Amino acid sequence: MRMSAFDAVLDSPLPRGLREVRAEAVFLGSSAAARVVDHAFAGRREKPFVRIELGTAADVRWGDPFELRTGDAALSRGQCLYPEPPGPGELKPARRKALLARLALGEKDMVLALADAAGLEGLAGERVAAFSRLSASRIETLARTLEAEAKVRILAFEPLRLVSEDGLDFLRGRIVAFLARFHRTHTSERGAPLEKLEKRFETPRAVLVLALRLLAKEGRVVEESGIVRLPDFRIPLTAGDEAVLAELEKKVLSGERGGVSLDDIRAELKLTPAKLQMLLAALAERKKIVEGLEGFILHQSWLDEIIRKLRASGKKELTVAEFKALTGLSRKYSIPLLELLDSMGVTRRKGSVRDIL
């Protein structure tokens, strides 16, 4: 990759009183006319950070050594830190200074600095390879080391992609703050759908799922069936609501073969759609019911019994007909229930059968 400019660190300062010089930049096997501008950062007088603009583009990467010459005299030696860096107006001086200081520390710090700069999109191994001359195996070794030091998380290996722990910490804090606001304004809902969080934070799903998994492990959020909430949140109910709730649970529990439809419940209890959804959410929050696909409502105890029977059957595979015989449900209800079990990780569809996991 040929570069027309790069940021670097010099072994010695530019001639006293000068912030800019014209020189020849000599690399291993090539050279180019160069304009050298001292960033003039405080504390960097002896080993300044500079921007070098080349008259002819050259293949320069992080860590490449070079020499600045004027005529026959050597002006200074240096090392490339940032190939094709942001322009003077694209990065604040303080941030540029901090970034270059990290890039000057070595391979591991370079990878971590790039991961931090990549944010929640994550850093691709290909980006590190284009930025430096490190091999793919060396980059993976550095990523593994950083993960062992709890500085990054590896999202994938083929192709390699990682995200910084600082970025994940920031995202986790934002998720918790968002859920607190969501609960204040959506008191009748048991939590925010995962899709809403994904849209709100515009972050790759793999990163969001990882952040939620870490939050759940820390006891800071609860994620159930695609709904995310704070651990201490409870849907507020009146005494009258509690009485209707008890009746609602009884209707679900006494439903044919353990399941009833939303239309059945709404008609029998004469509830508005909004009220019904709030009460169902409260029952789901208390782990009394599970809402399947297409408005199919199951009591949790009945579903637990189905899962127990599946795992105790000794079978590794299951057909729809076998599932119908096991549950006593018609095909109309068997298919949505199997799809629910797929989403719960109890079964996995494989052609016309399902694996029992």
KANOR-V533172 format. One record per helix or strand of 3 or more residues. SS is the DSSP state (A for helix, B for strand). FROM is the first residue (numbers start at 0). TO is the last residue. If there is no record, write none. Layout:
SS/FROM/TO
SS/FROM/TO
This chain:
B/1/9
B/19/26
B/29/37
B/48/58
B/64/69
B/72/82
A/92/102
A/106/120
A/124/130
A/135/147
B/151/156
B/159/163
A/164/184
A/193/200
A/204/216
B/221/223
B/226/228
A/238/252
A/255/257
B/258/260
A/261/268
A/272/284
B/288/290
A/292/294
B/295/298
A/299/311
B/316/318
A/319/326
A/330/343
B/346/349
B/352/355
